[in-house]
Amino acid sequence: MTSNATASTPSILALGEAMVEFNQSEKNQPTYLQGFGGDTSNFCIAAARQGVSAGFVSAVGNDQFGRLLLDLWQHEHVDTSYVHVDDQAPTGVYFVSHGPSGHQFDYLRAGSAASRYAPRDLPLDAIAAAKVIHLSGISLAIGVNACDAALAAIAHARANKVLVSFDTNLRLKLWPLARARAVMLEAIRHTDICLPSWDDVTELTGITARDGIVDFLLAQGPRVVALKLGKEGSYIATPQARRVVPGHVVNAVDATGAGDCFGGAFIARIVAGDDPFQAARYANVAAALSTQGFGAVAPIPDRATVEKLLGV
C-alpha cells in the first residue's frame, strides 16, 4: 500500500494508464505534435474541471514522458499522490498517423510502468475514503498485474461502500474478445455505475437493442447504466426508470475523448448530488463542447462554461 488517506483524499479516484501522444501534424510529413492520452486520465481531468476533487492512481516511468504527465495532472489540479514512479519501466507512448484510410494508432506500451502496477501498489486507505473509484476496460487489459490491481481496487471499494464506476472501453488490440468478455463482465458485476459505449457493449454482449443492452447490464448488478450514444445523447437506465437524455447539438471537429469527458462530467455531477438524469443532461453538454477543439484534453470545458450554456 503506497499511501494513507487524509482529510484531503479526493472524492473521485481513477485507475488506469496515461500515455504521451505524438500526432502527425501533416500527411506524409515526419512532424508530430506532442499531446496526452489515456481514457481514465482524460476522465479524471474532466471531473476536476467540473470542480470536483479528483486523483489518479497509476504508475509512470522515471523518464521525461512520465514527468510531462505529472506536470499535466498538477496543472489540472488532479492529485498525483497516488502515482507511483517506476525506475524499471517506461511511460507508455503512442503515435497517430494519417493516411487514406484515416487515423492509424501505433502504441508503445508493452511493459510500461502502468502495466506493471500491482495490487501491492494500491493506496487502500485512499480508496476506502473516496466517494467513487473509476476504472475502464483498458485498466483491465494492459497487463496481468494491472488487471489484478484493478479487480482488487474494485473489491476494496465495494467492501468500504465506495461507488465503483466502470467504462467498457473495449480495445481488441490489447486482448482477445473471449477474455475481454469474461474479465469485463466480472468487473461489471461489482460495478455501481456502468458507462458503456455503443460499439463496445454490442461487441461484448451481442445485443443490439437499447433496452436489451440495459436490461442485460442492470441484471449484472449496476444500479445505473449510462449508455453513450454519441451526438444522440445518452440512454440512462436505473431499475426504476429509463429514458434518452438528448445530446447537445454542436459543429463537432474532433470527437477524441468525448466519451471520457462525458464520464468524468457525469460522475462529477453524481458526486455533487445530481440524479442520473440531471447528471446526464450536464455531461451531454460537456461532451458535446469537448468535440469543438482538437485532442482529448484541451477542449474539455470547465464547470462555468457548461453551466452558462445550460443557463444555470
SEMI-581756 format. One record per residue (C-alpha): residue number from 1; residue in three letters; chain; x, z, y. Coordinates in steps of 0.5 Angstrom, whole numbers. Each point is the difference from the previous one (the first is absolute). Last residue first. Layout:
N
{NUM 'Ala' 'A' {X Z Y}}
...
***
This chain:
312
{312 'Val' 'A' {-55 -29 55}}
{311 'Gly' 'A' {-2 -7 2}}
{310 'Leu' 'A' {2 -3 -7}}
{309 'Leu' 'A' {5 -5 4}}
{308 'Lys' 'A' {3 6 4}}
{307 'Glu' 'A' {0 5 -6}}
{306 'Val' 'A' {5 -5 -4}}
{305 'Thr' 'A' {5 -1 6}}
{304 'Ala' 'A' {0 8 1}}
{303 'Arg' 'A' {1 1 -7}}
{302 'Asp' 'A' {6 -4 -1}}
{301 'Pro' 'A' {0 -8 -2}}
{300 'Ile' 'A' {5 -2 -6}}
{299 'Pro' 'A' {3 -7 3}}
{298 'Ala' 'A' {7 2 0}}
{297 'Val' 'A' {0 3 -8}}
{296 'Ala' 'A' {-2 -6 -5}}
{295 'Gly' 'A' {2 -6 4}}
{294 'Phe' 'A' {-2 -4 5}}
{293 'Gly' 'A' {-6 1 5}}
{292 'Gln' 'A' {-8 0 0}}
{291 'Thr' 'A' {0 2 -7}}
{290 'Ser' 'A' {0 7 2}}
{289 'Leu' 'A' {-6 0 4}}
{288 'Ala' 'A' {-4 -2 -6}}
{287 'Ala' 'A' {3 6 -4}}
{286 'Ala' 'A' {-2 5 6}}
{285 'Val' 'A' {-7 -3 1}}
{284 'Asn' 'A' {-1 1 -8}}
{283 'Ala' 'A' {3 7 0}}
{282 'Tyr' 'A' {-5 2 5}}
{281 'Arg' 'A' {-6 -2 -3}}
{280 'Ala' 'A' {3 2 -7}}
{279 'Ala' 'A' {1 7 3}}
{278 'Gln' 'A' {-7 0 2}}
{277 'Phe' 'A' {-3 -2 -7}}
{276 'Pro' 'A' {5 5 -4}}
{275 'Asp' 'A' {-2 6 4}}
{274 'Asp' 'A' {4 2 6}}
{273 'Gly' 'A' {4 7 1}}
{272 'Ala' 'A' {6 -2 3}}
{271 'Val' 'A' {3 0 -7}}
{270 'Ile' 'A' {-5 -6 -2}}
{269 'Arg' 'A' {2 -3 6}}
{268 'Ala' 'A' {8 0 -2}}
{267 'Ile' 'A' {-2 -2 -7}}
{266 'Phe' 'A' {-4 -7 3}}
{265 'Ala' 'A' {6 -1 5}}
{264 'Gly' 'A' {5 0 -5}}
{263 'Gly' 'A' {-4 -4 -5}}
{262 'Phe' 'A' {-2 -5 5}}
{261 'Cys' 'A' {7 -1 2}}
{260 'Asp' 'A' {3 -1 -7}}
{259 'Gly' 'A' {-6 -5 -1}}
{258 'Ala' 'A' {3 -4 7}}
{257 'Gly' 'A' {7 0 -3}}
{256 'Thr' 'A' {1 -7 1}}
{255 'Ala' 'A' {-6 -3 3}}
{254 'Asp' 'A' {3 -4 5}}
{253 'Val' 'A' {-3 -5 6}}
{252 'Ala' 'A' {-7 3 0}}
{251 'Asn' 'A' {-5 -2 5}}
{250 'Val' 'A' {-4 6 0}}
{249 'Val' 'A' {-7 2 -3}}
{248 'His' 'A' {-1 7 -2}}
{247 'Gly' 'A' {-2 1 -7}}
{246 'Pro' 'A' {-7 2 -3}}
{245 'Val' 'A' {-1 7 -3}}
{244 'Val' 'A' {-3 -2 -7}}
{243 'Arg' 'A' {-4 5 -3}}
{242 'Arg' 'A' {0 6 -5}}
{241 'Ala' 'A' {-4 6 -1}}
{240 'Gln' 'A' {0 7 -5}}
{239 'Pro' 'A' {6 -1 -5}}
{238 'Thr' 'A' {4 -3 6}}
{237 'Ala' 'A' {1 -7 2}}
{236 'Ile' 'A' {3 -4 6}}
{235 'Tyr' 'A' {1 -7 0}}
{234 'Ser' 'A' {4 -2 5}}
{233 'Gly' 'A' {1 -5 6}}
{232 'Glu' 'A' {-2 -8 -1}}
{231 'Lys' 'A' {7 -2 3}}
{230 'Gly' 'A' {4 3 -6}}
{229 'Leu' 'A' {-5 3 -5}}
{228 'Lys' 'A' {3 7 -2}}
{227 'Leu' 'A' {-4 4 -5}}
{226 'Ala' 'A' {0 7 3}}
{225 'Val' 'A' {-2 5 -6}}
{224 'Val' 'A' {-1 7 1}}
{223 'Arg' 'A' {-1 6 -5}}
{222 'Pro' 'A' {5 -3 -5}}
{221 'Gly' 'A' {-1 2 -7}}
{220 'Gln' 'A' {0 -6 -5}}
{219 'Ala' 'A' {-7 -2 1}}
{218 'Leu' 'A' {1 -1 7}}
{217 'Leu' 'A' {4 -5 -2}}
{216 'Phe' 'A' {-4 -4 -4}}
{215 'Asp' 'A' {-6 1 4}}
{214 'Val' 'A' {4 -3 6}}
{213 'Ile' 'A' {2 -6 -4}}
{212 'Gly' 'A' {-7 -2 -3}}
{211 'Asp' 'A' {-3 1 7}}
{210 'Arg' 'A' {5 -5 3}}
{209 'Ala' 'A' {-1 -5 -5}}
{208 'Thr' 'A' {7 -3 -3}}
{207 'Ile' 'A' {2 5 -6}}
{206 'Gly' 'A' {6 -2 -4}}
{205 'Thr' 'A' {2 7 1}}
{204 'Leu' 'A' {7 0 3}}
{203 'Glu' 'A' {0 -7 2}}
{202 'Thr' 'A' {-7 1 4}}
{201 'Val' 'A' {4 6 3}}
{200 'Asp' 'A' {6 -3 3}}
{199 'Asp' 'A' {-4 -6 3}}
{198 'Trp' 'A' {-5 4 3}}
{197 'Ser' 'A' {5 5 3}}
{196 'Pro' 'A' {-2 7 -3}}
{195 'Leu' 'A' {0 7 5}}
{194 'Cys' 'A' {-1 5 -5}}
{193 'Ile' 'A' {-2 7 3}}
{192 'Asp' 'A' {0 6 -5}}
{191 'Thr' 'A' {5 -2 -5}}
{190 'His' 'A' {2 3 -7}}
{189 'Arg' 'A' {-4 -5 -4}}
{188 'Ile' 'A' {3 -5 5}}
{187 'Ala' 'A' {7 2 -3}}
{186 'Glu' 'A' {-2 -2 -7}}
{185 'Leu' 'A' {-3 -6 2}}
{184 'Met' 'A' {7 -2 4}}
{183 'Val' 'A' {4 1 -7}}
{182 'Ala' 'A' {-4 -3 -5}}
{181 'Arg' 'A' {-2 -6 5}}
{180 'Ala' 'A' {7 -1 2}}
{179 'Arg' 'A' {3 0 -7}}
{178 'Ala' 'A' {-5 -5 -2}}
{177 'Leu' 'A' {2 -4 6}}
{176 'Pro' 'A' {7 -1 -1}}
{175 'Trp' 'A' {5 4 6}}
{174 'Leu' 'A' {3 -1 6}}
{173 'Lys' 'A' {-1 -8 1}}
{172 'Leu' 'A' {-8 2 -1}}
{171 'Arg' 'A' {0 4 6}}
{170 'Leu' 'A' {-7 3 0}}
{169 'Asn' 'A' {-1 4 7}}
{168 'Thr' 'A' {-6 5 -3}}
{167 'Asp' 'A' {0 5 6}}
{166 'Phe' 'A' {-1 7 -2}}
{165 'Ser' 'A' {-1 6 4}}
{164 'Val' 'A' {0 7 -3}}
{163 'Leu' 'A' {-3 6 3}}
{162 'Val' 'A' {3 7 0}}
{161 'Lys' 'A' {-3 5 -5}}
{160 'Asn' 'A' {6 3 -2}}
{159 'Ala' 'A' {0 -2 -7}}
{158 'Arg' 'A' {-2 -7 2}}
{157 'Ala' 'A' {6 -1 5}}
{156 'His' 'A' {5 3 -6}}
{155 'Ala' 'A' {-4 -6 -5}}
{154 'Ile' 'A' {1 -5 5}}
{153 'Ala' 'A' {7 2 2}}
{152 'Ala' 'A' {2 0 -7}}
{151 'Leu' 'A' {-3 -7 -1}}
{150 'Ala' 'A' {4 -3 6}}
{149 'Ala' 'A' {6 4 -3}}
{148 'Asp' 'A' {0 -3 -7}}
{147 'Cys' 'A' {-2 -7 3}}
{146 'Ala' 'A' {7 1 5}}
{145 'Asn' 'A' {4 1 -6}}
{144 'Val' 'A' {-3 -5 -4}}
{143 'Gly' 'A' {1 -5 5}}
{142 'Ile' 'A' {-3 -4 6}}
{141 'Ala' 'A' {-7 -1 -3}}
{140 'Leu' 'A' {-3 7 1}}
{139 'Ser' 'A' {1 0 8}}
{138 'Ile' 'A' {-2 -7 0}}
{137 'Gly' 'A' {-7 1 -3}}
{136 'Ser' 'A' {0 5 6}}
{135 'Leu' 'A' {0 7 2}}
{134 'His' 'A' {-3 5 6}}
{133 'Ile' 'A' {0 7 0}}
{132 'Val' 'A' {-5 3 4}}
{131 'Lys' 'A' {-1 7 3}}
{130 'Ala' 'A' {7 3 -1}}
{129 'Ala' 'A' {2 7 -2}}
{128 'Ala' 'A' {1 -2 -7}}
{127 'Ile' 'A' {4 -6 1}}
{126 'Ala' 'A' {4 4 5}}
{125 'Asp' 'A' {1 5 -5}}
{124 'Leu' 'A' {2 -5 -6}}
{123 'Pro' 'A' {5 -4 4}}
{122 'Leu' 'A' {1 -5 -5}}
{121 'Asp' 'A' {8 -1 -2}}
{120 'Arg' 'A' {-1 3 -7}}
{119 'Pro' 'A' {-5 -5 -2}}
{118 'Ala' 'A' {4 -6 1}}
{117 'Tyr' 'A' {2 -5 6}}
{116 'Arg' 'A' {5 -5 -4}}
{115 'Ser' 'A' {-5 -6 3}}
{114 'Ala' 'A' {1 3 7}}
{113 'Ala' 'A' {7 -1 0}}
{112 'Ser' 'A' {0 -7 -3}}
{111 'Gly' 'A' {2 -2 -7}}
{110 'Ala' 'A' {-4 -6 1}}
{109 'Arg' 'A' {-2 -1 7}}
{108 'Leu' 'A' {3 -7 2}}
{107 'Tyr' 'A' {-7 -4 1}}
{106 'Asp' 'A' {-1 -7 1}}
{105 'Phe' 'A' {-6 -2 4}}
{104 'Gln' 'A' {-2 -7 1}}
{103 'His' 'A' {-5 -2 5}}
{102 'Gly' 'A' {-4 -7 0}}
{101 'Ser' 'A' {0 -5 -5}}
{100 'Pro' 'A' {4 -5 5}}
{99 'Gly' 'A' {5 5 1}}
{98 'His' 'A' {1 7 4}}
{97 'Ser' 'A' {5 5 -2}}
{96 'Val' 'A' {-1 8 0}}
{95 'Phe' 'A' {5 4 -3}}
{94 'Tyr' 'A' {0 7 -3}}
{93 'Val' 'A' {4 7 1}}
{92 'Gly' 'A' {1 6 -4}}
{91 'Thr' 'A' {4 6 2}}
{90 'Pro' 'A' {6 1 -4}}
{89 'Ala' 'A' {2 5 -6}}
{88 'Gln' 'A' {5 5 -1}}
{87 'Asp' 'A' {0 4 6}}
{86 'Asp' 'A' {-8 1 0}}
{85 'Val' 'A' {-3 2 7}}
{84 'His' 'A' {-6 4 -2}}
{83 'Val' 'A' {-6 -1 5}}
{82 'Tyr' 'A' {-4 6 0}}
{81 'Ser' 'A' {2 3 7}}
{80 'Thr' 'A' {-2 -7 3}}
{79 'Asp' 'A' {-6 2 4}}
{78 'Val' 'A' {-3 -7 3}}
{77 'His' 'A' {0 1 7}}
{76 'Glu' 'A' {1 -8 1}}
{75 'His' 'A' {7 0 3}}
{74 'Gln' 'A' {2 5 -6}}
{73 'Trp' 'A' {-3 -4 -5}}
{72 'Leu' 'A' {4 -6 3}}
{71 'Asp' 'A' {6 3 0}}
{70 'Leu' 'A' {0 3 -7}}
{69 'Leu' 'A' {-2 -8 -2}}
{68 'Leu' 'A' {6 -2 4}}
{67 'Arg' 'A' {5 5 -3}}
{66 'Gly' 'A' {-2 -2 -7}}
{65 'Phe' 'A' {2 -7 2}}
{64 'Gln' 'A' {6 2 2}}
{63 'Asp' 'A' {2 4 -6}}
{62 'Asn' 'A' {-1 6 -3}}
{61 'Gly' 'A' {-5 -2 -5}}
{60 'Val' 'A' {-8 1 2}}
{59 'Ala' 'A' {-4 5 -4}}
{58 'Ser' 'A' {-8 2 0}}
{57 'Val' 'A' {-5 4 3}}
{56 'Phe' 'A' {-2 -2 7}}
{55 'Gly' 'A' {-4 5 5}}
{54 'Ala' 'A' {-6 -1 4}}
{53 'Ser' 'A' {-3 4 6}}
{52 'Val' 'A' {-7 -3 2}}
{51 'Gly' 'A' {0 -3 7}}
{50 'Gln' 'A' {-2 -7 -2}}
{49 'Arg' 'A' {7 -3 1}}
{48 'Ala' 'A' {2 5 -6}}
{47 'Ala' 'A' {-5 -3 -5}}
{46 'Ala' 'A' {2 -7 1}}
{45 'Ile' 'A' {8 2 0}}
{44 'Cys' 'A' {-2 4 -7}}
{43 'Phe' 'A' {-4 -7 -3}}
{42 'Asn' 'A' {6 -4 2}}
{41 'Ser' 'A' {5 5 -4}}
{40 'Thr' 'A' {-5 0 -5}}
{39 'Asp' 'A' {0 -8 -1}}
{38 'Gly' 'A' {7 -1 1}}
{37 'Gly' 'A' {3 -5 6}}
{36 'Phe' 'A' {5 0 6}}
{35 'Gly' 'A' {3 -5 4}}
{34 'Gln' 'A' {6 -4 1}}
{33 'Leu' 'A' {-1 -7 3}}
{32 'Tyr' 'A' {4 -5 -5}}
{31 'Thr' 'A' {4 -7 2}}
{30 'Pro' 'A' {2 -5 -5}}
{29 'Gln' 'A' {-4 -5 2}}
{28 'Asn' 'A' {-4 -5 -4}}
{27 'Lys' 'A' {-7 3 3}}
{26 'Glu' 'A' {1 5 6}}
{25 'Ser' 'A' {1 7 0}}
{24 'Gln' 'A' {1 2 -7}}
{23 'Asn' 'A' {-3 7 -1}}
{22 'Phe' 'A' {5 5 -2}}
{21 'Glu' 'A' {-3 7 -2}}
{20 'Val' 'A' {2 7 -1}}
{19 'Met' 'A' {-3 4 -5}}
{18 'Ala' 'A' {-5 6 -1}}
{17 'Glu' 'A' {-2 2 -7}}
{16 'Gly' 'A' {-5 5 -2}}
{15 'Leu' 'A' {-3 7 2}}
{14 'Ala' 'A' {-5 1 6}}
{13 'Leu' 'A' {-1 7 3}}
{12 'Ile' 'A' {-6 2 4}}
{11 'Ser' 'A' {-2 6 4}}
{10 'Pro' 'A' {8 1 1}}
{9 'Thr' 'A' {3 7 -1}}
{8 'Ser' 'A' {1 3 7}}
{7 'Ala' 'A' {-2 7 -3}}
{6 'Thr' 'A' {6 -1 -5}}
{5 'Ala' 'A' {0 -3 -7}}
{4 'Asn' 'A' {7 1 -3}}
{3 'Ser' 'A' {5 -5 -2}}
{2 'Thr' 'A' {3 -4 -6}}
{1 'Met' 'A' {-3 2 -6}}
***
